[in-house]
Amino acid sequence: MKKNNSTEKLEKAAEMAEDSFRVLFQEPVNGVSRIRQINNANFLELLRDALSSIKSTLQGNEENTVRPSDFINALAEKTKSPEEFNETLESCILEILVAKELFLEERQTDQLVFYVSHAVRLLDICSHLFTDFCSASIKQSKSANGLSQISPSASRLKSVPPPFRIEDGQLPPLMLEKLRTRAFELDPFRIGRAFRFIDGVFIPVALASIRAASKFYGYTEARHKFHEYFDSFLREKSNLPLLISSLPGLGKTHFTIAHALSCENLSLILPEPESLEQPLENLISRLAARKNRKFVIFFDDINVSEVDWYYFRTNVGGSFALPTNVSIVIAANQRFPANITSRGRSFEFPIFDEIRCMEMVHDFLISLGMRNPPPDLVSVISADYVECFGQKAFDELSPRTLVHYLEKYEKDPALRKRMLDLSREEVISRPDSQIFLEANVKILKAIYGEEAIAELRKQQLGE
């Protein structure tokens, strides 16, 4: 682009915008400056590249393989309109200010003024930099009898300059309060209870199929352990991680999610398993900045043998301590190694056998209004469930499939009458312990190998 007074001013503006962008959004990691992992990080990458490319082009650098128009067009496509561009940039700025814990104190600090000053400058420059650069580029294209490479929507890309200025190193008090209010209005956790965490973004998720915590039957020890864990965390008595292990289908996932959702002042974060490794520190730090909320990070279905536990040990009782508003639950089908269980509270679900099957049926009947469910009725219902499994109505013997059976029982008057009649006969059917043993042996062998079978036989047969 030809040099003149206008392009020199644009070059200076692009340089200042790039500097403020770097102060706000970039951090050094292993000797390399990278964008902080926040929502809309992809937008920030495009904005960074657009600012850098504009500056480089205005400085006369012809080595750019990607032109500014490519980045500006991509920004326009991503944000659809100037209003959305402005809103996205503002939300990124406010999220960073919150992440840096700059709104925790009532009074304004030098740190807050420093970062807000850079935010004001970035918004000011972005309110005209792209439109001015596009206008100059389009003029040069026309004078060269060429087609413009800048889309019409890109030529309108701009932010809105903030309606205040920092004077004498101070923010206007009213504007400080508006900033604080706006920051918490943009809180991504305000619009839901549970969130997936994928590629650095928190995505609200509906968990309508999860049964309420009150709809879990039997497993008294497990229910007590979960209640104790969540109650202790909410009362700020302890935020040690909860490490859950069991065979598949015993309720690890449902127990955790149901108990988390039963706590009104708690947000549930559901990351991908790989976030238990290197991304863990960033995830924890982003949640820690939201001091007004409490979070449980739930890693489900973890393969214990494949995880690099270095990052967990570092952030939990190692070089760092978990923030008081964050705790972690990890569920796995295998047992955790000793150097991991020492970092939290561990709980292993008991194996599902005929005794626990009948305990679940007993609690279920109580939930229907029976004060003292007859043992014979409990027995014939449990036996019928096992019979249904034998007839391939279910693919596994587990609390999960028993609940499906009990839901059918509750809705089927004919089934309820048949069970009641059977419970009054002279010979009462009992759930077959051998069928439970065989089913558990099969699962244990698949997960732990042959060495687990001897231990199971001792537990089940009292040898």
C-alpha positions as CSV (number, residue, x, y, z in Angstrom):
1,M,0.0,0.0,0.0
2,K,1.3,3.5,-0.9
3,K,2.7,5.6,1.9
4,N,1.0,8.9,2.8
5,N,-0.1,10.7,6.0
6,S,-3.3,8.6,6.3
7,T,-1.5,5.3,6.0
8,E,1.1,6.4,8.5
9,K,-1.6,7.2,11.0
10,L,-3.2,3.8,10.3
11,E,0.1,2.1,10.8
12,K,0.5,3.7,14.1
13,A,-3.0,2.9,15.1
14,A,-2.5,-0.8,14.1
15,E,0.7,-1.0,16.1
16,M,-1.0,0.5,19.3
17,A,-4.0,-1.8,18.8
18,E,-1.7,-4.8,18.5
19,D,0.2,-3.8,21.7
20,S,-3.1,-3.4,23.7
21,F,-4.3,-6.8,22.3
22,R,-1.1,-8.4,23.5
23,V,-1.4,-6.9,27.0
24,L,-5.1,-8.0,27.3
25,F,-5.2,-11.4,25.7
26,Q,-1.8,-13.0,25.4
27,E,0.4,-14.9,27.9
28,P,3.8,-16.5,27.7
29,V,3.8,-20.3,27.6
30,N,7.0,-22.2,27.3
31,G,8.7,-19.2,25.8
32,V,5.9,-18.6,23.3
33,S,3.2,-15.9,23.5
34,R,-0.2,-17.4,23.0
35,I,-3.8,-16.3,23.4
36,R,-5.4,-17.1,26.7
37,Q,-8.0,-19.9,26.6
38,I,-11.3,-18.1,26.9
39,N,-14.7,-18.3,25.1
40,N,-14.4,-16.9,21.6
41,A,-10.6,-17.7,21.5
42,N,-11.0,-18.4,17.7
43,F,-12.4,-14.9,17.2
44,L,-9.4,-13.5,19.1
45,E,-7.0,-15.4,16.9
46,L,-8.5,-13.9,13.8
47,L,-8.4,-10.4,15.3
48,R,-4.8,-10.8,16.3
49,D,-3.8,-12.0,12.8
50,A,-5.8,-9.1,11.2
51,L,-4.1,-6.5,13.3
52,S,-0.7,-8.0,12.7
53,S,-1.3,-8.3,8.9
54,I,-2.6,-4.7,8.6
55,K,0.4,-3.4,10.4
56,S,2.8,-5.4,8.4
57,T,1.2,-4.4,5.1
58,L,1.2,-0.7,6.1
59,Q,4.9,-1.0,6.9
60,G,5.5,-2.2,3.4
61,N,6.3,-5.8,4.2
62,E,5.5,-7.8,1.0
63,E,6.4,-11.2,2.5
64,N,2.9,-11.8,3.9
65,T,1.5,-15.0,2.5
66,V,-2.0,-14.2,3.9
67,R,-3.3,-10.7,3.1
68,P,-5.2,-8.5,5.6
69,S,-8.3,-8.8,3.5
70,D,-8.4,-12.5,4.2
71,F,-8.5,-12.0,7.9
72,I,-10.9,-9.1,7.8
73,N,-13.3,-11.0,5.6
74,A,-13.0,-14.0,7.9
75,L,-13.8,-11.8,10.9
76,A,-16.8,-10.4,9.1
77,E,-18.1,-13.9,8.3
78,K,-17.6,-15.0,11.9
79,T,-19.4,-12.1,13.5
80,K,-22.1,-11.5,10.8
81,S,-22.5,-7.8,11.7
82,P,-20.7,-4.8,13.2
83,E,-23.0,-5.1,16.3
84,E,-22.0,-8.8,16.8
85,F,-18.3,-7.9,16.3
86,N,-18.5,-5.2,19.0
87,E,-20.4,-7.5,21.4
88,T,-17.9,-10.3,20.9
89,L,-14.9,-8.1,21.5
90,E,-16.5,-6.5,24.5
91,S,-17.4,-9.9,26.0
92,C,-13.8,-11.1,25.5
93,I,-12.5,-8.0,27.3
94,L,-14.8,-8.4,30.2
95,E,-14.1,-12.1,30.5
96,I,-10.4,-11.3,30.7
97,L,-11.0,-8.6,33.4
98,V,-12.9,-11.2,35.4
99,A,-10.3,-13.9,34.8
100,K,-7.7,-11.5,36.2
101,E,-9.8,-11.1,39.3
102,L,-10.0,-7.3,38.8
103,F,-13.6,-6.9,40.0
104,L,-13.2,-8.7,43.4
105,E,-12.4,-5.5,45.3
106,E,-15.0,-2.8,45.7
107,R,-12.5,0.0,45.1
108,Q,-10.7,0.4,41.8
109,T,-7.1,-0.7,41.7
110,D,-4.1,0.4,39.6
111,Q,-4.2,-3.1,37.9
112,L,-7.9,-2.5,36.9
113,V,-7.1,1.0,35.5
114,F,-4.1,-0.4,33.6
115,Y,-6.1,-3.2,31.8
116,V,-9.2,-1.0,31.3
117,S,-7.0,1.7,29.7
118,H,-5.7,-0.9,27.2
119,A,-9.3,-2.1,26.6
120,V,-10.5,1.5,25.9
121,R,-7.6,2.0,23.4
122,L,-8.3,-1.3,21.6
123,L,-12.1,-0.5,21.3
124,D,-11.3,3.1,20.2
125,I,-8.9,2.0,17.4
126,C,-11.1,-0.9,16.3
127,S,-14.0,1.5,15.9
128,H,-12.3,2.9,12.8
129,L,-9.1,0.9,11.9
130,F,-10.8,-1.7,9.7
131,T,-13.2,0.7,7.9
132,D,-10.3,3.1,7.2
133,F,-8.0,0.4,6.0
134,C,-10.7,-1.2,3.8
135,S,-11.6,2.2,2.4
136,A,-7.9,2.9,1.4
137,S,-7.5,-0.6,0.0
138,I,-10.7,-0.3,-2.1
139,K,-9.6,3.1,-3.5
140,Q,-6.2,1.6,-4.5
141,S,-7.9,-1.4,-6.2
142,K,-10.2,0.9,-8.2
143,S,-7.3,3.2,-9.2
144,A,-5.5,0.1,-10.5
145,N,-8.6,-1.0,-12.3
146,G,-8.8,-4.1,-10.2
147,L,-11.6,-5.8,-8.2
148,S,-11.6,-5.2,-4.4
149,Q,-10.6,-8.2,-2.3
150,I,-12.6,-6.9,0.7
151,S,-16.2,-8.0,1.1
152,P,-18.9,-5.3,1.7
153,S,-19.6,-6.7,5.2
154,A,-15.9,-6.5,6.0
155,S,-15.7,-2.9,5.0
156,R,-18.3,-2.1,7.7
157,L,-16.5,-4.0,10.5
158,K,-16.0,-1.9,13.6
159,S,-16.4,-1.7,17.3
160,V,-18.1,1.0,19.4
161,P,-15.8,3.3,21.4
162,P,-16.6,3.2,25.1
163,P,-18.7,6.2,26.4
164,F,-16.1,7.2,28.9
165,R,-12.4,8.1,29.4
166,I,-9.9,7.5,32.1
167,E,-8.9,10.8,33.6
168,D,-6.1,11.3,36.2
169,G,-5.7,7.5,36.5
170,Q,-9.3,7.0,37.6
171,L,-12.4,5.4,36.2
172,P,-15.7,7.3,36.7
173,P,-17.4,5.6,39.6
174,L,-20.6,5.1,37.8
175,M,-18.8,3.5,34.8
176,L,-16.9,1.2,37.1
177,E,-20.2,-0.1,38.5
178,K,-21.6,-0.6,35.0
179,L,-18.5,-2.5,34.0
180,R,-18.8,-4.8,37.0
181,T,-22.5,-5.4,36.3
182,R,-21.9,-6.0,32.6
183,A,-19.1,-8.4,33.4
184,F,-21.3,-10.6,35.5
185,E,-24.2,-10.3,33.0
186,L,-21.9,-11.9,30.5
187,D,-21.1,-14.8,32.9
188,P,-21.4,-17.9,30.8
189,F,-22.6,-19.9,33.8
190,R,-25.6,-17.6,34.4
191,I,-27.7,-19.4,31.7
192,G,-27.5,-23.0,32.9
193,R,-26.5,-25.6,35.5
194,A,-24.3,-28.0,33.5
195,F,-21.7,-27.2,30.8
196,R,-19.6,-29.2,28.4
197,F,-16.0,-28.0,28.2
198,I,-14.8,-28.5,24.6
199,D,-11.8,-26.8,23.0
200,G,-11.7,-24.2,25.7
201,V,-15.4,-23.2,25.4
202,F,-18.1,-23.7,28.0
203,I,-21.2,-25.0,26.3
204,P,-24.6,-25.2,28.2
205,V,-26.0,-28.7,28.1
206,A,-29.5,-30.0,29.1
207,L,-29.5,-33.1,31.3
208,A,-33.2,-33.8,31.3
209,S,-32.9,-37.6,31.4
210,I,-31.0,-37.6,34.7
211,R,-33.1,-38.9,37.6
212,A,-33.4,-36.8,40.7
213,A,-31.2,-37.7,43.6
214,S,-34.3,-38.8,45.6
215,K,-35.0,-41.4,42.9
216,F,-31.9,-43.5,43.7
217,Y,-32.6,-46.7,45.7
218,G,-30.4,-48.9,47.9
219,Y,-26.7,-48.2,48.1
220,T,-27.1,-46.4,51.3
221,E,-23.4,-46.0,51.9
222,A,-22.9,-44.5,48.4
223,R,-25.8,-42.0,48.9
224,H,-24.3,-41.0,52.2
225,K,-20.9,-40.5,50.8
226,F,-22.1,-38.4,47.9
227,H,-24.3,-36.2,50.2
228,E,-21.4,-35.8,52.6
229,Y,-19.0,-34.8,49.8
230,F,-21.3,-32.2,48.2
231,D,-22.5,-30.8,51.6
232,S,-18.9,-30.4,52.7
233,F,-17.9,-28.6,49.5
234,L,-20.9,-26.2,49.6
235,R,-20.2,-25.4,53.3
236,E,-16.5,-24.8,52.3
237,K,-15.3,-27.4,54.8
238,S,-13.4,-29.4,52.1
239,N,-12.9,-29.4,48.4
240,L,-10.8,-32.6,48.2
241,P,-11.5,-34.5,45.0
242,L,-13.9,-37.5,45.0
243,L,-12.5,-40.5,43.2
244,I,-15.1,-43.1,42.3
245,S,-14.5,-46.6,41.0
246,S,-16.8,-49.4,40.2
247,L,-17.9,-51.9,37.6
248,P,-19.9,-50.4,34.7
249,G,-23.6,-49.7,35.2
250,L,-23.6,-49.2,39.0
251,G,-24.5,-45.5,38.9
252,K,-21.3,-43.5,39.0
253,T,-22.4,-41.0,36.3
254,H,-26.0,-40.7,37.4
255,F,-25.1,-40.4,41.1
256,T,-22.6,-37.6,40.5
257,I,-24.8,-35.6,38.1
258,A,-28.0,-36.0,40.1
259,H,-26.3,-34.9,43.3
260,A,-24.6,-31.9,41.6
261,L,-27.9,-30.7,40.1
262,S,-29.6,-31.0,43.5
263,C,-27.3,-28.3,44.8
264,E,-28.8,-24.9,43.7
265,N,-25.6,-22.9,44.1
266,L,-23.4,-25.2,42.1
267,S,-22.4,-25.5,38.4
268,L,-21.4,-28.8,36.9
269,I,-18.5,-28.8,34.3
270,L,-18.2,-31.9,32.0
271,P,-14.9,-31.8,30.2
272,E,-13.5,-34.3,27.8
273,P,-11.2,-36.9,29.4
274,E,-8.1,-35.4,27.8
275,S,-8.7,-32.2,29.8
276,L,-7.5,-34.1,32.9
277,E,-4.0,-33.6,31.6
278,Q,-2.4,-30.5,30.3
279,P,-5.6,-28.3,29.9
280,L,-6.5,-28.9,33.6
281,E,-4.6,-25.9,35.0
282,N,-6.2,-23.5,32.5
283,L,-9.7,-25.0,33.2
284,I,-9.2,-24.6,37.0
285,S,-7.9,-21.0,36.7
286,R,-10.8,-19.9,34.6
287,L,-13.3,-21.3,37.1
288,A,-11.4,-19.9,40.0
289,A,-11.9,-16.4,38.7
290,R,-15.6,-16.8,39.2
291,K,-15.5,-16.4,43.0
292,N,-19.2,-15.9,43.2
293,R,-19.8,-19.5,42.0
294,K,-18.9,-23.0,43.0
295,F,-18.0,-25.6,40.4
296,V,-17.6,-29.4,40.4
297,I,-15.5,-30.6,37.5
298,F,-16.7,-34.1,36.6
299,F,-14.4,-36.4,34.6
300,D,-16.5,-39.4,33.6
301,D,-15.4,-42.8,32.3
302,I,-11.7,-42.2,32.7
303,N,-9.3,-44.9,31.7
304,V,-7.0,-44.9,34.7
305,S,-4.1,-46.6,33.0
306,E,-4.0,-44.2,30.1
307,V,-4.0,-40.9,32.0
308,D,-0.8,-38.9,32.6
309,W,-1.5,-38.0,36.2
310,Y,1.3,-35.5,36.5
311,Y,-1.1,-32.5,35.9
312,F,-3.6,-33.8,38.4
313,R,-0.9,-34.3,41.1
314,T,0.5,-30.9,40.4
315,N,-2.8,-29.0,40.7
316,V,-4.2,-31.1,43.6
317,G,-2.0,-31.1,46.7
318,G,1.2,-30.6,44.7
319,S,2.7,-27.3,43.6
320,F,-0.8,-25.8,43.7
321,A,-3.9,-26.2,45.7
322,L,-7.4,-26.3,44.3
323,P,-9.3,-22.9,44.6
324,T,-11.9,-23.1,47.3
325,N,-14.7,-22.7,44.8
326,V,-13.6,-25.7,42.7
327,S,-13.7,-29.4,43.3
328,I,-13.2,-32.4,41.1
329,V,-15.0,-35.8,40.8
330,I,-13.3,-38.5,38.7
331,A,-15.2,-41.7,37.8
332,A,-13.5,-44.8,36.4
333,N,-14.2,-48.5,36.0
334,Q,-10.7,-49.3,37.4
335,R,-9.2,-48.7,40.8
336,F,-7.0,-45.6,41.1
337,P,-3.3,-45.9,41.9
338,A,-2.2,-45.1,45.5
339,N,-0.5,-41.9,44.6
340,I,-3.8,-40.6,43.3
341,T,-6.1,-41.8,46.0
342,S,-3.9,-40.0,48.5
343,R,-4.9,-36.7,46.9
344,G,-8.6,-37.0,47.6
345,R,-11.4,-39.1,49.0
346,S,-11.9,-42.5,47.3
347,F,-15.1,-44.6,47.1
348,E,-15.6,-47.9,45.5
349,F,-19.2,-48.9,44.7
350,P,-20.0,-52.4,46.0
351,I,-20.7,-55.1,43.5
352,F,-24.3,-55.5,42.4
353,D,-25.5,-58.8,43.8
354,E,-28.9,-60.3,44.9
355,I,-28.6,-58.6,48.3
356,R,-28.2,-55.1,46.9
357,C,-30.8,-55.9,44.3
358,M,-33.4,-56.5,47.0
359,E,-32.2,-53.4,49.0
360,M,-33.0,-51.3,45.9
361,V,-36.4,-52.9,45.5
362,H,-37.2,-52.4,49.2
363,D,-36.3,-48.7,48.9
364,F,-38.3,-48.3,45.7
365,L,-41.4,-49.7,47.4
366,I,-41.0,-47.3,50.3
367,S,-40.9,-44.5,47.7
368,L,-44.3,-45.7,46.5
369,G,-45.8,-45.2,49.9
370,M,-45.2,-48.6,51.6
371,R,-44.0,-48.1,55.2
372,N,-42.8,-51.7,55.6
373,P,-42.6,-53.5,52.3
374,P,-43.2,-57.3,52.8
375,P,-39.9,-59.2,52.4
376,D,-41.7,-61.8,50.2
377,L,-42.9,-59.0,47.8
378,V,-39.4,-57.7,47.6
379,S,-38.1,-61.2,46.9
380,V,-40.5,-62.0,44.1
381,I,-40.0,-58.6,42.4
382,S,-36.2,-59.1,42.5
383,A,-36.6,-62.7,41.2
384,D,-38.8,-61.5,38.3
385,Y,-36.2,-58.9,37.4
386,V,-33.5,-61.6,37.2
387,E,-35.9,-63.7,35.1
388,C,-36.4,-60.9,32.7
389,F,-32.6,-60.6,32.4
390,G,-32.4,-64.3,31.6
391,Q,-35.0,-63.8,28.9
392,K,-32.8,-61.1,27.3
393,A,-35.1,-58.2,28.2
394,F,-31.9,-56.5,29.6
395,D,-28.3,-56.8,28.4
396,E,-26.9,-56.6,31.9
397,L,-27.6,-57.1,35.6
398,S,-27.1,-53.6,37.1
399,P,-28.8,-50.9,39.1
400,R,-29.4,-49.1,35.8
401,T,-31.4,-51.9,34.3
402,L,-33.2,-52.6,37.6
403,V,-34.4,-49.0,37.6
404,H,-35.8,-49.6,34.1
405,Y,-37.6,-52.6,35.4
406,L,-39.0,-50.8,38.4
407,E,-40.2,-47.9,36.2
408,K,-42.2,-50.5,34.2
409,Y,-43.5,-52.0,37.4
410,E,-44.8,-48.7,38.6
411,K,-46.7,-48.0,35.4
412,D,-48.0,-51.6,34.8
413,P,-51.0,-52.5,37.1
414,A,-51.1,-56.0,35.7
415,L,-47.4,-56.6,36.7
416,R,-48.0,-55.2,40.1
417,K,-51.0,-57.5,40.7
418,R,-49.0,-60.5,39.5
419,M,-46.1,-59.8,41.8
420,L,-48.5,-59.3,44.8
421,D,-50.2,-62.6,44.0
422,L,-46.9,-64.4,43.8
423,S,-45.8,-63.0,47.1
424,R,-48.8,-64.6,48.8
425,E,-48.0,-68.1,47.5
426,E,-46.5,-70.8,49.7
427,V,-43.3,-71.1,47.7
428,I,-41.5,-67.7,47.2
429,S,-39.1,-67.1,44.4
430,R,-35.7,-65.7,45.3
431,P,-33.2,-63.9,43.0
432,D,-30.6,-66.4,41.9
433,S,-27.2,-65.5,43.4
434,Q,-25.4,-67.7,40.9
435,I,-26.6,-65.6,38.0
436,F,-25.3,-62.4,39.7
437,L,-22.0,-64.1,40.3
438,E,-21.6,-65.2,36.7
439,A,-22.5,-61.8,35.4
440,N,-20.0,-60.1,37.7
441,V,-17.3,-62.6,36.9
442,K,-17.7,-61.8,33.2
443,I,-17.4,-58.0,33.7
444,L,-14.5,-58.3,36.2
445,K,-12.5,-60.6,33.9
446,A,-12.9,-58.1,31.1
447,I,-11.7,-55.2,33.2
448,Y,-9.2,-56.6,35.7
449,G,-8.3,-60.0,34.3
450,E,-8.2,-63.4,36.0
451,E,-6.7,-62.2,39.3
452,A,-9.9,-60.5,40.3
453,I,-12.0,-63.6,40.1
454,A,-10.7,-65.3,43.2
455,E,-11.4,-62.2,45.3
456,L,-15.0,-62.0,44.0
457,R,-15.7,-65.7,44.7
458,K,-14.6,-65.1,48.3
459,Q,-16.9,-62.1,48.7
460,Q,-19.9,-63.8,47.1
461,L,-19.6,-67.3,48.5
462,G,-18.0,-66.6,51.9
463,E,-15.1,-68.9,51.2
